Amino acid sequence: MVDTITDLDARRLASISRALSHPARVRIVRLLAAQAECSGSEVFAELPLAQSTVSEHLRVLREAGLVASHPVGTSMVYCLNREPLEGLLGSVAAMIANMPACESEEGER
């Protein structure tokens, strides 16, 4: 079976996967997934990292399209973009649905 994922889809999937490849970024995504919006100070308070380090992680997540931000007064507010995560979920689900059984998996059952 020929892979039907386009080069653009593959690059986008790789970008999202790279952004989620660090435990601190996964924690940020989980934090943002639990609420509609989150102030920067709330994000900084939840992670045992320097503010500059958390800011860098937020930048990576924004560049991958996973996180959006906007100013509120003198603070930044962050929220999670649903579409990239739904795309990741769909891509992984499609791979699993079309995946033939591995011989070693069949022997372990």
Secondary structure, DSSP 8 states (H G I E B T S, - for coil): ------HHHHHHHHHHHHHTSSHHHHHHHHHHHTSS-EEHHHHHHHSSS-HHHHHHHHHHHHHTTSEEEEEETTEEEEEE-HHHHHHHHHHHHHHHHT----HHHHHH-
